[in-house]
Amino acid sequence: MEKLAFKNCHDRILENSYDVQVLGTDRHPGIRKMLREEYDTIDHQFDLWHYSKSLKKKLPEACRKPNCHELQEWIAPIVNHFYWCSRTCRGDVNLFWKLWTSLLFHVRNIHQWEEDGQNSACLHGELSIFEKNARWLVKPSPPYKALEDIIASKQLKNDIPFLVLYCCTGAIEVFHSNVLKYRSKRLHYRMNSMEARTTVAILEHDNNVGRQQAIVKRKTTTSEDVGQPRTRLEHPRSRKRWIVRTIYDPVTSSHVYDIMDTILRIAGRLLDSTWINKEVNIPRNIAPTERPVKEEAVARYRS
């Protein structure tokens, strides 16, 4: 179903003369094969958020191995390093791999080393006091071996060409979350209602995309100084640690006034409606076989 929906949507985009050069998806094997065989001119990339989820799953599993608990505090830095490699490599597969595997030196508190006859070094600045007191790993040791198996895995190395353009679908995930306000998954809607509710969600999203970080206007006991960007501290149960959230400008609904004005003009016959009923050609039953007579079906069921 997911593969068919992807193909229909993608073909519709191409039919409308859009030039698709890069396409980011999750690692769905069927979609991956389809893009390779039918759309080979498109640069297929993996969504970094979905890929990082697999790292966040593998790293805690490695921590649960015997004598590997020291890896726990490295999980967040490793995931951050993964994003940084994709953003910094500028599409270069070899540079991504070099930056990514440099992590195996950094976790051992080695920040300058020689590799393949060339001198290399970490690109970070001087470490803070907190960073200097990190639980550095030792080679060889169980936690280092467990980490090395993940960082230098054959699967990850083969996936690097799909990770070098820093494709993130976070904005789409935000839109999908916003759609639920108008089109709940718990209720069934007819086609016309689905289209209308989705359109309203799109209008609200487009009217609020690109909001700037809010600025502190009044000093409180927990806020930054006046004029500074606003943030807040949160402790999600899934993260198990305190994190910093960015506070953006409030959502605006100014686009609703344009919708109301258009509705009133159509109602007053000052504007012609171009709406087309989408339910005319939709069959009542989409099952592959004809609907039986209920009495006959019940009789067969009881016999």
TINU-797220 format. One line per 4 residues: number of its first residue (from 1); their letters; for each residue y, z, x of N, C-alpha, C. Coordinates in steps of 0.02 Angstrom, whole numbers. Example, Ala and Ser with C-alpha at 12.3 -4.5 7.8 and 13.67 -1.06 7.14 Angstrom:
2
1 = as = -284/390/660/-225/390/615/-165/390/660 ~ -112/354/642/-53/357/684/2/394/645
END
This chain:
303
1 = mekl = -60/0/41/0/0/0/63/0/43 ~ 63/43/95/122/46/139/133/-19/176 ~ 79/-50/199/83/-113/234/110/-168/189 ~ 85/-171/126/107/-221/79/181/-212/61
5 = afkn = 201/-150/50/272/-136/34/317/-156/92 ~ 294/-142/154/334/-161/212/341/-237/216 ~ 287/-274/206/290/-346/210/336/-376/157 ~ 332/-350/95/375/-376/41/448/-364/56
9 = chdr = 464/-303/78/534/-287/94/560/-328/153 ~ 517/-334/204/539/-371/264/548/-445/250 ~ 503/-474/211/510/-545/193/573/-556/151 ~ 589/-508/107/649/-515/67/712/-514/110
13 = ilen = 711/-472/162/768/-470/209/776/-537/245 ~ 720/-565/268/722/-629/303/743/-685/257 ~ 723/-683/193/742/-734/145/817/-734/132 ~ 849/-677/142/922/-672/133/960/-687/197
17 = sydv = 926/-720/245/956/-747/306/983/-693/353 ~ 952/-634/352/970/-583/400/932/-596/465 ~ 967/-587/521/937/-598/587/911/-531/613 ~ 847/-519/604/815/-456/625/792/-463/697
21 = qvlg = 821/-426/742/803/-430/813/761/-370/835 ~ 776/-311/808/740/-249/826/721/-214/761 ~ 660/-189/759/636/-155/700/601/-91/720 ~ 623/-35/694/594/30/710/551/56/653
25 = tdrh = 490/76/669/444/103/620/407/162/651 ~ 363/193/610/317/241/640/259/203/672 ~ 206/237/692/152/204/728/95/181/682 ~ 112/159/623/62/134/576/25/75/607
29 = pgir = -41/81/617/-78/28/652/-76/-40/616 ~ -78/-40/549/-77/-103/513/-10/-139/520 ~ 45/-101/515/111/-130/524/120/-154/596 ~ 94/-116/643/100/-135/713/65/-202/726
33 = kmlr = 6/-210/697/-32/-273/706/4/-331/671 ~ 31/-319/611/66/-371/574/127/-396/613 ~ 166/-350/641/225/-371/679/206/-410/741 ~ 150/-391/771/128/-425/832/104/-496/817
37 = eeyd = 71/-506/760/40/-571/744/85/-616/703 ~ 125/-589/657/163/-630/611/238/-631/626 ~ 263/-581/661/335/-578/675/345/-563/749 ~ 316/-605/791/316/-592/863/385/-600/895
41 = tidh = 434/-628/859/501/-636/887/543/-573/879 ~ 518/-524/841/554/-462/829/530/-409/879 ~ 578/-374/908/562/-320/956/544/-258/916 ~ 479/-241/915/456/-183/877/464/-120/918
45 = qfdl = 496/-70/889/506/-6/921/481/50/877 ~ 461/105/908/438/164/871/497/210/859 ~ 497/241/801/548/292/786/535/353/830 ~ 586/374/868/577/428/916/561/494/881
49 = whys = 588/505/821/575/568/786/501/574/769 ~ 472/519/743/401/521/726/359/530/790 ~ 379/496/844/340/500/905/346/570/935 ~ 405/600/932/413/667/960/373/718/921
53 = kslk = 358/705/857/316/750/818/247/756/849 ~ 221/699/875/155/702/907/158/744/970 ~ 215/740/1007/222/783/1066/225/857/1046 ~ 262/871/992/268/940/969/201/967/944
57 = kklp = 156/923/926/90/944/905/43/954/965 ~ 48/908/1013/3/913/1071/21/971/1117 ~ 86/983/1127/107/1036/1173/85/1106/1151 ~ 96/1125/1087/70/1190/1066/-6/1196/1071
61 = eacr = -41/1140/1058/-113/1141/1066/-133/1155/1139 ~ -94/1126/1185/-107/1139/1256/-92/1212/1274 ~ -42/1241/1241/-25/1311/1254/-81/1359/1234 ~ -121/1338/1186/-175/1381/1161/-238/1378/1205
65 = kpnc = -237/1335/1255/-293/1332/1301/-292/1395/1346 ~ -348/1413/1376/-350/1473/1418/-299/1469/1476 ~ -261/1523/1483/-212/1530/1538/-157/1477/1538 ~ -140/1451/1479/-88/1399/1475/-28/1421/1433
69 = helq = -21/1486/1420/34/1510/1378/102/1498/1410 ~ 104/1488/1476/168/1477/1510/203/1413/1487 ~ 165/1368/1457/194/1304/1433/239/1314/1373 ~ 234/1370/1338/270/1380/1275/345/1369/1283
73 = ewia = 374/1398/1335/447/1393/1341/470/1324/1365 ~ 422/1280/1384/440/1213/1406/438/1161/1349 ~ 415/1180/1290/406/1131/1237/472/1099/1217 ~ 522/1139/1201/587/1112/1180/619/1070/1236
77 = pivn = 622/1094/1299/651/1051/1352/613/985/1361 ~ 547/985/1353/508/923/1362/526/873/1307 ~ 531/897/1245/550/852/1190/620/825/1200 ~ 666/867/1221/734/844/1236/735/792/1291
81 = hfyw = 693/804/1342/688/756/1398/661/689/1374 ~ 616/690/1326/588/629/1298/643/586/1266 ~ 686/618/1226/742/581/1196/790/556/1250 ~ 803/598/1300/850/579/1353/824/518/1392
85 = csrt = 758/515/1405/730/458/1441/741/393/1403 ~ 729/396/1337/738/335/1296/811/313/1295 ~ 855/361/1292/927/345/1288/955/321/1355 ~ 924/343/1409/952/329/1476/922/267/1508
89 = crgd = 862/247/1489/826/194/1524/854/124/1512 ~ 896/116/1459/929/52/1444/878/-5/1436 ~ 822/9/1404/773/-42/1390/726/-57/1447 ~ 731/-22/1503/690/-34/1562/626/9/1557
93 = vnlf = 568/-23/1551/505/12/1544/489/53/1607 ~ 499/24/1665/484/58/1728/529/119/1738 ~ 593/111/1721/640/167/1728/621/223/1681 ~ 601/207/1619/579/259/1572/522/299/1602
97 = wklw = 472/264/1629/413/298/1656/432/342/1716 ~ 477/317/1758/498/356/1816/536/419/1795 ~ 581/412/1745/617/470/1721/571/519/1686 ~ 525/493/1648/479/536/1609/433/576/1655
101 = tsll = 403/543/1704/356/578/1749/392/623/1799 ~ 458/615/1807/495/661/1851/491/732/1824 ~ 474/738/1761/466/804/1731/413/845/1766 ~ 361/811/1793/307/847/1826/330/879/1892
105 = fhvr = 386/855/1920/415/888/1979/462/944/1957 ~ 502/929/1906/552/978/1883/519/1044/1861 ~ 464/1040/1824/432/1102/1799/403/1144/1856 ~ 398/1115/1916/375/1153/1975/433/1176/2018
109 = nihq = 493/1169/1992/555/1188/2028/565/1145/2090 ~ 542/1082/2085/554/1033/2137/603/981/2110 ~ 661/977/2141/713/934/2114/732/876/2160 ~ 699/874/2217/704/817/2263/635/805/2292
113 = weed = 613/743/2292/545/728/2316/541/656/2339 ~ 486/640/2373/474/572/2396/415/544/2357 ~ 423/484/2330/372/453/2288/369/378/2304 ~ 310/354/2321/300/284/2339/347/261/2394
117 = gqns = 357/306/2443/400/289/2500/474/291/2485 ~ 495/314/2426/566/317/2408/584/389/2391 ~ 645/407/2409/670/474/2393/696/474/2321 ~ 676/524/2284/696/531/2214/723/602/2203
121 = aclh = 760/610/2148/788/676/2132/802/680/2058 ~ 803/742/2033/824/753/1964/897/735/1956 ~ 917/714/1897/985/692/1885/1029/746/1854 ~ 1001/805/1844/1042/860/1816/1085/890/1870
125 = gels = 1134/929/1849/1177/964/1896/1145/1028/1920 ~ 1186/1072/1946/1160/1136/1971/1133/1177/1912 ~ 1076/1208/1922/1044/1247/1870/1083/1311/1857 ~ 1086/1331/1794/1117/1394/1776/1072/1452/1796
129 = ifek = 1098/1513/1791/1058/1572/1807/998/1577/1760 ~ 1008/1561/1696/954/1563/1648/900/1512/1667 ~ 921/1452/1687/873/1400/1704/836/1416/1769 ~ 870/1448/1816/837/1466/1879/783/1518/1868
133 = narw = 788/1558/1815/739/1609/1801/683/1585/1756 ~ 677/1519/1748/624/1491/1705/556/1506/1736 ~ 504/1501/1694/436/1513/1718/409/1447/1746 ~ 424/1437/1810/404/1375/1843/327/1371/1849
137 = lvkp = 302/1310/1843/230/1300/1847/208/1288/1919 ~ 145/1297/1932/117/1288/2000/63/1235/1996 ~ 62/1192/2046/10/1141/2052/-36/1159/2110 ~ -101/1164/2100/-137/1155/2036/-140/1220/1997
141 = sppy = -140/1216/1931/-148/1274/1887/-166/1248/1818 ~ -197/1288/1776/-216/1265/1709/-157/1239/1667 ~ -99/1274/1666/-44/1247/1625/-17/1181/1651 ~ -14/1175/1718/11/1112/1746/-37/1055/1731
145 = kale = -102/1067/1737/-151/1015/1722/-148/994/1648 ~ -140/1043/1604/-135/1027/1532/-72/985/1518 ~ -17/1002/1552/45/965/1542/39/895/1571 ~ 8/889/1629/1/824/1662/-41/777/1619
149 = diia = -92/803/1586/-134/761/1542/-93/731/1485 ~ -41/766/1462/1/741/1408/54/694/1434 ~ 89/715/1487/145/676/1514/122/608/1541 ~ 67/608/1578/43/547/1611/-15/515/1574
153 = skql = -21/527/1509/-77/500/1471/-72/423/1467 ~ -130/392/1463/-133/319/1459/-102/294/1394 ~ -112/330/1340/-84/309/1276/-8/308/1278 ~ 22/361/1306/95/363/1309/122/308/1354
157 = kndi = 88/295/1409/110/242/1454/108/174/1420 ~ 56/162/1380/51/99/1343/103/93/1288 ~ 128/150/1263/177/149/1209/248/143/1234 ~ 260/148/1299/328/147/1325/368/86/1305
161 = pflv = 340/25/1305/380/-33/1283/407/-26/1212 ~ 377/19/1171/400/29/1103/448/89/1097 ~ 470/116/1154/510/177/1153/575/170/1192 ~ 590/111/1219/644/105/1267/712/88/1237
165 = lycc = 717/76/1172/781/56/1142/812/111/1099 ~ 787/171/1106/816/230/1072/825/218/997 ~ 770/201/964/772/190/892/758/256/855 ~ 807/278/817/800/339/777/816/323/704
169 = tgai = 772/343/660/780/329/589/805/391/551 ~ 840/434/586/866/495/554/911/481/496 ~ 953/429/502/1000/412/448/962/391/385 ~ 906/355/394/865/335/337/832/395/305
173 = evfh = 810/443/346/780/504/318/831/543/278 ~ 893/544/301/947/578/263/957/543/196 ~ 956/476/196/964/439/133/907/454/86 ~ 845/453/111/787/467/68/792/538/38
177 = snvl = 818/585/76/827/652/50/880/652/-5 ~ 933/613/4/986/610/-46/963/576/-110 ~ 917/527/-103/891/491/-162/856/538/-210 ~ 823/590/-183/785/636/-226/830/671/-277
181 = kyrs = 894/675/-263/940/707/-310/946/666/-375 ~ 938/600/-368/945/556/-426/878/529/-450 ~ 827/530/-407/763/498/-423/706/542/-399 ~ 694/596/-436/644/645/-416/574/613/-415
185 = krlh = 534/635/-368/465/611/-363/421/642/-417 ~ 445/694/-449/404/730/-499/408/698/-568 ~ 452/650/-577/461/619/-642/447/544/-638 ~ 426/516/-694/413/444/-698/474/409/-729
189 = yrmn = 497/356/-697/554/318/-723/533/246/-733 ~ 564/215/-783/553/143/-794/593/104/-743 ~ 580/39/-738/609/-2/-686/686/-1/-687 ~ 715/-9/-747/788/-10/-751/819/56/-729
193 = smea = 786/111/-748/811/176/-727/804/186/-652 ~ 748/163/-624/737/168/-552/792/131/-514 ~ 808/71/-536/859/31/-502/927/64/-508 ~ 945/89/-568/1010/119/-578/1017/183/-536
197 = rttv = 966/225/-537/969/288/-499/972/275/-423 ~ 934/225/-400/936/208/-329/1005/181/-310 ~ 1034/140/-354/1101/112/-340/1153/167/-334 ~ 1151/216/-379/1198/272/-377/1190/311/-312
201 = aile = 1127/322/-291/1114/357/-228/1142/318/-168 ~ 1135/252/-170/1161/210/-116/1237/214/-112 ~ 1270/212/-171/1343/217/-172/1367/283/-145 ~ 1333/337/-163/1354/403/-136/1343/406/-61
205 = hdnn = 1286/380/-38/1271/381/34/1323/341/73 ~ 1337/280/51/1384/237/87/1454/265/86 ~ 1471/303/33/1538/331/28/1547/392/74 ~ 1491/420/98/1495/480/140/1466/471/210
209 = vgrq = 1443/410/226/1415/400/292/1470/403/345 ~ 1453/429/402/1503/432/456/1552/490/450 ~ 1534/542/412/1579/600/407/1587/633/475 ~ 1646/658/489/1661/689/554/1644/763/552
213 = qaiv = 1635/791/611/1622/863/616/1683/901/592 ~ 1672/951/550/1727/990/522/1762/1031/577 ~ 1826/1047/565/1867/1084/613/1883/1153/583 ~ 1881/1204/624/1897/1272/602/1971/1275/584
217 = krkt = 1985/1295/522/2055/1300/499/2077/1373/493 ~ 2028/1418/486/2044/1489/480/1993/1529/519 ~ 2016/1572/564/1972/1611/607/1937/1665/568 ~ 1870/1670/577/1831/1725/549/1794/1761/605
221 = ttse = 1756/1813/586/1722/1853/637/1666/1814/671 ~ 1639/1764/637/1583/1726/666/1600/1654/683 ~ 1661/1632/670/1679/1562/682/1709/1553/751 ~ 1717/1490/770/1752/1473/832/1827/1482/821
225 = dvgq = 1865/1469/873/1938/1474/868/1965/1418/824 ~ 2024/1428/797/2056/1378/755/2065/1314/794 ~ 2047/1257/762/2053/1192/794/1990/1170/829 ~ 1939/1214/835/1877/1197/868/1827/1167/818
229 = prtr = 1781/1125/840/1730/1097/795/1686/1153/766 ~ 1667/1147/703/1629/1199/668/1554/1192/680 ~ 1521/1247/693/1448/1250/699/1424/1315/666 ~ 1359/1321/657/1330/1383/631/1261/1393/662
233 = lehp = 1241/1456/666/1175/1474/693/1125/1480/636 ~ 1065/1453/647/1011/1458/598/946/1476/634 ~ 900/1505/597/835/1522/624/780/1496/578 ~ 765/1430/581/713/1402/538/645/1431/557
237 = rsrk = 604/1442/506/537/1469/519/495/1421/560 ~ 507/1355/551/467/1306/588/484/1305/662 ~ 546/1322/679/567/1320/750/550/1385/787 ~ 551/1441/751/537/1507/780/587/1526/834
241 = rwiv = 648/1501/827/702/1519/874/769/1501/842 ~ 823/1529/868/889/1514/843/911/1445/867 ~ 942/1406/822/967/1340/839/1039/1334/814 ~ 1075/1286/841/1145/1273/822/1148/1212/776
245 = rtiy = 1178/1220/718/1187/1165/671/1261/1143/670 ~ 1271/1078/667/1339/1051/661/1360/1051/588 ~ 1421/1074/575/1449/1074/507/1496/1014/500 ~ 1482/972/451/1522/912/440/1572/922/383
249 = dpvt = 1618/875/377/1666/877/322/1629/876/256 ~ 1657/906/203/1622/907/138/1608/838/110 ~ 1554/833/71/1536/770/38/1588/756/-17 ~ 1609/694/-22/1657/675/-73/1624/631/-126
253 = sshv = 1648/636/-188/1622/596/-244/1676/550/-272 ~ 1722/530/-231/1777/488/-254/1754/421/-282 ~ 1695/398/-259/1670/333/-283/1652/335/-358 ~ 1641/395/-385/1623/401/-455/1679/376/-500
257 = ydim = 1742/386/-479/1798/363/-520/1798/287/-528 ~ 1778/251/-475/1774/178/-480/1718/158/-528 ~ 1662/195/-527/1607/180/-573/1629/191/-645 ~ 1663/248/-657/1686/264/-725/1736/212/-749
261 = dtil = 1780/190/-704/1830/139/-724/1796/74/-743 ~ 1744/54/-704/1708/-8/-720/1672/-3/-787 ~ 1641/56/-800/1605/66/-864/1653/60/-923 ~ 1713/91/-917/1761/88/-971/1788/17/-982
265 = riag = 1795/-20/-929/1820/-89/-936/1767/-133/-969 ~ 1702/-121/-952/1649/-159/-985/1644/-140/-1059 ~ 1650/-74/-1073/1648/-52/-1143/1706/-79/-1183 ~ 1765/-88/-1152/1823/-116/-1186/1826/-191/-1184
269 = rlld = 1771/-222/-1160/1765/-295/-1155/1821/-327/-1113 ~ 1843/-288/-1064/1892/-315/-1016/1857/-343/-954 ~ 1791/-330/-950/1752/-353/-893/1683/-371/-917 ~ 1658/-428/-894/1591/-450/-914/1538/-416/-870
273 = stwi = 1484/-394/-901/1429/-362/-864/1381/-415/-838 ~ 1360/-406/-775/1312/-453/-744/1242/-421/-740 ~ 1232/-367/-777/1169/-331/-774/1112/-374/-803 ~ 1055/-372/-770/996/-409/-792/939/-360/-804
277 = nkev = 908/-365/-862/852/-321/-879/792/-338/-835 ~ 769/-288/-796/714/-299/-749/645/-285/-781 ~ 645/-263/-843/582/-244/-875/553/-299/-920 ~ 586/-356/-923/564/-408/-969/495/-435/-950
281 = nipr = 485/-448/-886/423/-480/-863/373/-431/-834 ~ 383/-367/-845/337/-318/-819/283/-304/-871 ~ 220/-315/-855/167/-302/-904/160/-227/-919 ~ 139/-211/-979/130/-141/-998/73/-109/-959
285 = niap = 25/-150/-940/-32/-124/-903/-42/-165/-839 ~ -39/-132/-782/-46/-168/-718/-116/-162/-690 ~ -163/-135/-730/-233/-129/-708/-263/-199/-703 ~ -312/-209/-658/-341/-276/-649/-384/-300/-708
289 = terp = -403/-254/-752/-444/-273/-811/-406/-258/-875 ~ -424/-293/-928/-389/-284/-992/-404/-214/-1021 ~ -354/-185/-1052/-361/-119/-1082/-410/-121/-1140 ~ -461/-78/-1141/-510/-78/-1195/-483/-43/-1257
293 = vkee = -517/-52/-1312/-500/-15/-1373/-522/58/-1363 ~ -476/104/-1378/-489/174/-1362/-551/201/-1397 ~ -561/182/-1463/-619/207/-1499/-684/185/-1467 ~ -686/122/-1444/-746/96/-1412/-758/131/-1345
297 = avar = -705/144/-1307/-713/178/-1243/-738/249/-1252 ~ -712/284/-1305/-734/352/-1318/-807/353/-1339 ~ -827/303/-1380/-896/300/-1402/-944/289/-1343 ~ -925/246/-1297/-966/234/-1238/-970/297/-1194
301 = yrs = -914/332/-1190/-912/393/-1149/-959/446/-1176 ~ -963/452/-1245/-1004/504/-1276/-1077/484/-1284 ~ -1092/420/-1274/-1162/398/-1284/-1205/415/-1224
END
